[in-house]
Amino acid sequence: MGAPSSPRVAIVTGAARGIGAATAQRLAADGFAVAVLDLEEAAAAGTREAIEVAGGTALAVGADVSDAAQVQAAVDRIAAELGPPVVLVNNAGVTRDNLLFRMTDDDWDVVVRVHLRGSFLMTRAAQKHMIDARWGRIVNLSSTSALGNRGQANYSTAKAGLQGFTKTLAVELGKFGVTANAIAPGFIVTEMTRATAARLGRDWAEYEAERAAAIPVNRAGRPEDIAHTVSFLVSEGAGFVSGQVIYVAGGPRT
């Protein structure tokens, strides 16, 4: 496929902060028009503004990714206002950590709904535009927690499920020029990991240093580390990479 006459459109969910915000800004710098999607449109405004100040094109969109009607309305709006989305980064996520015997039904349901149902609904809504274009890129955010992590039965299950979802998408959509890959971050400095330290009653600086010491590259990850990997996976040159899970964790795993 030749170069498009207008910017390709990318959707990044959970893009108000952290990995999502860094990814949205990187894709805008790469030349994509970016739909910055988060639960509340107002929360996504900061990322949209940062993209526009840097000379990029963005649209802030509010939607609950676990609600089918809101997802379809959001994708329809993006297609109408920015253009048909052909890149989707399923990044939206929440944590409700607890040991199994303390984990409530709601703790389980909320995490599975946002990560798994949310990624399913967003992908189902966006894939039509990719198939019509005969070109598309889907990136799902998994985690090293998919390998198992104490106190995260819900999160680990959801993140492992996203890996199977990714591989199935790659099989089903490959013939339409659509690739699907997953990124499994290790320890990344975000509001979510700071909240984990607080929940554990740990001083943040000590917690980060302890975690970094166990990572082969001897540092904690940053949202930009993930954004760079997304940038590669959605590029024209990554068209023969599909169905893969890339652990971006500073080593084989952490």
Secondary structure as a PSIPRED ss2 file (coil, helix, strand):
# PSIPRED VFORMAT (PSIPRED V4.0)

   1 M C   1.000  0.000  0.000
   2 G C   1.000  0.000  0.000
   3 A C   1.000  0.000  0.000
   4 P C   1.000  0.000  0.000
   5 S C   1.000  0.000  0.000
   6 S C   1.000  0.000  0.000
   7 P C   1.000  0.000  0.000
   8 R C   1.000  0.000  0.000
   9 V E   0.000  0.000  1.000
  10 A E   0.000  0.000  1.000
  11 I E   0.000  0.000  1.000
  12 V E   0.000  0.000  1.000
  13 T E   0.000  0.000  1.000
  14 G C   1.000  0.000  0.000
  15 A C   1.000  0.000  0.000
  16 A C   1.000  0.000  0.000
  17 R C   1.000  0.000  0.000
  18 G H   0.000  1.000  0.000
  19 I H   0.000  1.000  0.000
  20 G H   0.000  1.000  0.000
  21 A H   0.000  1.000  0.000
  22 A H   0.000  1.000  0.000
  23 T H   0.000  1.000  0.000
  24 A H   0.000  1.000  0.000
  25 Q H   0.000  1.000  0.000
  26 R H   0.000  1.000  0.000
  27 L H   0.000  1.000  0.000
  28 A H   0.000  1.000  0.000
  29 A H   0.000  1.000  0.000
  30 D C   1.000  0.000  0.000
  31 G C   1.000  0.000  0.000
  32 F C   1.000  0.000  0.000
  33 A E   0.000  0.000  1.000
  34 V E   0.000  0.000  1.000
  35 A E   0.000  0.000  1.000
  36 V E   0.000  0.000  1.000
  37 L E   0.000  0.000  1.000
  38 D E   0.000  0.000  1.000
  39 L C   1.000  0.000  0.000
  40 E C   1.000  0.000  0.000
  41 E H   0.000  1.000  0.000
  42 A H   0.000  1.000  0.000
  43 A H   0.000  1.000  0.000
  44 A H   0.000  1.000  0.000
  45 A H   0.000  1.000  0.000
  46 G H   0.000  1.000  0.000
  47 T H   0.000  1.000  0.000
  48 R H   0.000  1.000  0.000
  49 E H   0.000  1.000  0.000
  50 A H   0.000  1.000  0.000
  51 I H   0.000  1.000  0.000
  52 E H   0.000  1.000  0.000
  53 V H   0.000  1.000  0.000
  54 A C   1.000  0.000  0.000
  55 G C   1.000  0.000  0.000
  56 G C   1.000  0.000  0.000
  57 T C   1.000  0.000  0.000
  58 A E   0.000  0.000  1.000
  59 L E   0.000  0.000  1.000
  60 A E   0.000  0.000  1.000
  61 V E   0.000  0.000  1.000
  62 G E   0.000  0.000  1.000
  63 A C   1.000  0.000  0.000
  64 D C   1.000  0.000  0.000
  65 V C   1.000  0.000  0.000
  66 S C   1.000  0.000  0.000
  67 D C   1.000  0.000  0.000
  68 A H   0.000  1.000  0.000
  69 A H   0.000  1.000  0.000
  70 Q H   0.000  1.000  0.000
  71 V H   0.000  1.000  0.000
  72 Q H   0.000  1.000  0.000
  73 A H   0.000  1.000  0.000
  74 A H   0.000  1.000  0.000
  75 V H   0.000  1.000  0.000
  76 D H   0.000  1.000  0.000
  77 R H   0.000  1.000  0.000
  78 I H   0.000  1.000  0.000
  79 A H   0.000  1.000  0.000
  80 A H   0.000  1.000  0.000
  81 E H   0.000  1.000  0.000
  82 L C   1.000  0.000  0.000
  83 G C   1.000  0.000  0.000
  84 P C   1.000  0.000  0.000
  85 P E   0.000  0.000  1.000
  86 V E   0.000  0.000  1.000
  87 V E   0.000  0.000  1.000
  88 L E   0.000  0.000  1.000
  89 V E   0.000  0.000  1.000
  90 N E   0.000  0.000  1.000
  91 N C   1.000  0.000  0.000
  92 A C   1.000  0.000  0.000
  93 G C   1.000  0.000  0.000
  94 V C   1.000  0.000  0.000
  95 T C   1.000  0.000  0.000
  96 R C   1.000  0.000  0.000
  97 D C   1.000  0.000  0.000
  98 N E   0.000  0.000  1.000
  99 L C   1.000  0.000  0.000
 100 L H   0.000  1.000  0.000
 101 F H   0.000  1.000  0.000
 102 R H   0.000  1.000  0.000
 103 M C   1.000  0.000  0.000
 104 T C   1.000  0.000  0.000
 105 D H   0.000  1.000  0.000
 106 D H   0.000  1.000  0.000
 107 D H   0.000  1.000  0.000
 108 W H   0.000  1.000  0.000
 109 D H   0.000  1.000  0.000
 110 V H   0.000  1.000  0.000
 111 V H   0.000  1.000  0.000
 112 V H   0.000  1.000  0.000
 113 R H   0.000  1.000  0.000
 114 V H   0.000  1.000  0.000
 115 H H   0.000  1.000  0.000
 116 L H   0.000  1.000  0.000
 117 R H   0.000  1.000  0.000
 118 G H   0.000  1.000  0.000
 119 S H   0.000  1.000  0.000
 120 F H   0.000  1.000  0.000
 121 L H   0.000  1.000  0.000
 122 M H   0.000  1.000  0.000
 123 T H   0.000  1.000  0.000
 124 R H   0.000  1.000  0.000
 125 A H   0.000  1.000  0.000
 126 A H   0.000  1.000  0.000
 127 Q H   0.000  1.000  0.000
 128 K H   0.000  1.000  0.000
 129 H H   0.000  1.000  0.000
 130 M H   0.000  1.000  0.000
 131 I H   0.000  1.000  0.000
 132 D H   0.000  1.000  0.000
 133 A H   0.000  1.000  0.000
 134 R C   1.000  0.000  0.000
 135 W C   1.000  0.000  0.000
 136 G E   0.000  0.000  1.000
 137 R E   0.000  0.000  1.000
 138 I E   0.000  0.000  1.000
 139 V E   0.000  0.000  1.000
 140 N E   0.000  0.000  1.000
 141 L E   0.000  0.000  1.000
 142 S C   1.000  0.000  0.000
 143 S C   1.000  0.000  0.000
 144 T H   0.000  1.000  0.000
 145 S H   0.000  1.000  0.000
 146 A H   0.000  1.000  0.000
 147 L H   0.000  1.000  0.000
 148 G C   1.000  0.000  0.000
 149 N C   1.000  0.000  0.000
 150 R C   1.000  0.000  0.000
 151 G C   1.000  0.000  0.000
 152 Q E   0.000  0.000  1.000
 153 A H   0.000  1.000  0.000
 154 N H   0.000  1.000  0.000
 155 Y H   0.000  1.000  0.000
 156 S H   0.000  1.000  0.000
 157 T H   0.000  1.000  0.000
 158 A H   0.000  1.000  0.000
 159 K H   0.000  1.000  0.000
 160 A H   0.000  1.000  0.000
 161 G H   0.000  1.000  0.000
 162 L H   0.000  1.000  0.000
 163 Q H   0.000  1.000  0.000
 164 G H   0.000  1.000  0.000
 165 F H   0.000  1.000  0.000
 166 T H   0.000  1.000  0.000
 167 K H   0.000  1.000  0.000
 168 T H   0.000  1.000  0.000
 169 L H   0.000  1.000  0.000
 170 A H   0.000  1.000  0.000
 171 V H   0.000  1.000  0.000
 172 E H   0.000  1.000  0.000
 173 L H   0.000  1.000  0.000
 174 G H   0.000  1.000  0.000
 175 K H   0.000  1.000  0.000
 176 F H   0.000  1.000  0.000
 177 G C   1.000  0.000  0.000
 178 V E   0.000  0.000  1.000
 179 T E   0.000  0.000  1.000
 180 A E   0.000  0.000  1.000
 181 N E   0.000  0.000  1.000
 182 A E   0.000  0.000  1.000
 183 I E   0.000  0.000  1.000
 184 A E   0.000  0.000  1.000
 185 P E   0.000  0.000  1.000
 186 G C   1.000  0.000  0.000
 187 F C   1.000  0.000  0.000
 188 I E   0.000  0.000  1.000
 189 V C   1.000  0.000  0.000
 190 T C   1.000  0.000  0.000
 191 E H   0.000  1.000  0.000
 192 M H   0.000  1.000  0.000
 193 T H   0.000  1.000  0.000
 194 R H   0.000  1.000  0.000
 195 A H   0.000  1.000  0.000
 196 T H   0.000  1.000  0.000
 197 A H   0.000  1.000  0.000
 198 A H   0.000  1.000  0.000
 199 R H   0.000  1.000  0.000
 200 L C   1.000  0.000  0.000
 201 G C   1.000  0.000  0.000
 202 R C   1.000  0.000  0.000
 203 D C   1.000  0.000  0.000
 204 W H   0.000  1.000  0.000
 205 A H   0.000  1.000  0.000
 206 E H   0.000  1.000  0.000
 207 Y H   0.000  1.000  0.000
 208 E H   0.000  1.000  0.000
 209 A H   0.000  1.000  0.000
 210 E H   0.000  1.000  0.000
 211 R H   0.000  1.000  0.000
 212 A H   0.000  1.000  0.000
 213 A H   0.000  1.000  0.000
 214 A C   1.000  0.000  0.000
 215 I C   1.000  0.000  0.000
 216 P C   1.000  0.000  0.000
 217 V C   1.000  0.000  0.000
 218 N C   1.000  0.000  0.000
 219 R C   1.000  0.000  0.000
 220 A C   1.000  0.000  0.000
 221 G E   0.000  0.000  1.000
 222 R C   1.000  0.000  0.000
 223 P H   0.000  1.000  0.000
 224 E H   0.000  1.000  0.000
 225 D H   0.000  1.000  0.000
 226 I H   0.000  1.000  0.000
 227 A H   0.000  1.000  0.000
 228 H H   0.000  1.000  0.000
 229 T H   0.000  1.000  0.000
 230 V H   0.000  1.000  0.000
 231 S H   0.000  1.000  0.000
 232 F H   0.000  1.000  0.000
 233 L H   0.000  1.000  0.000
 234 V C   1.000  0.000  0.000
 235 S C   1.000  0.000  0.000
 236 E H   0.000  1.000  0.000
 237 G H   0.000  1.000  0.000
 238 A H   0.000  1.000  0.000
 239 G C   1.000  0.000  0.000
 240 F C   1.000  0.000  0.000
 241 V C   1.000  0.000  0.000
 242 S C   1.000  0.000  0.000
 243 G C   1.000  0.000  0.000
 244 Q C   1.000  0.000  0.000
 245 V E   0.000  0.000  1.000
 246 I E   0.000  0.000  1.000
 247 Y E   0.000  0.000  1.000
 248 V E   0.000  0.000  1.000
 249 A C   1.000  0.000  0.000
 250 G C   1.000  0.000  0.000
 251 G C   1.000  0.000  0.000
 252 P C   1.000  0.000  0.000
 253 R C   1.000  0.000  0.000
 254 T C   1.000  0.000  0.000
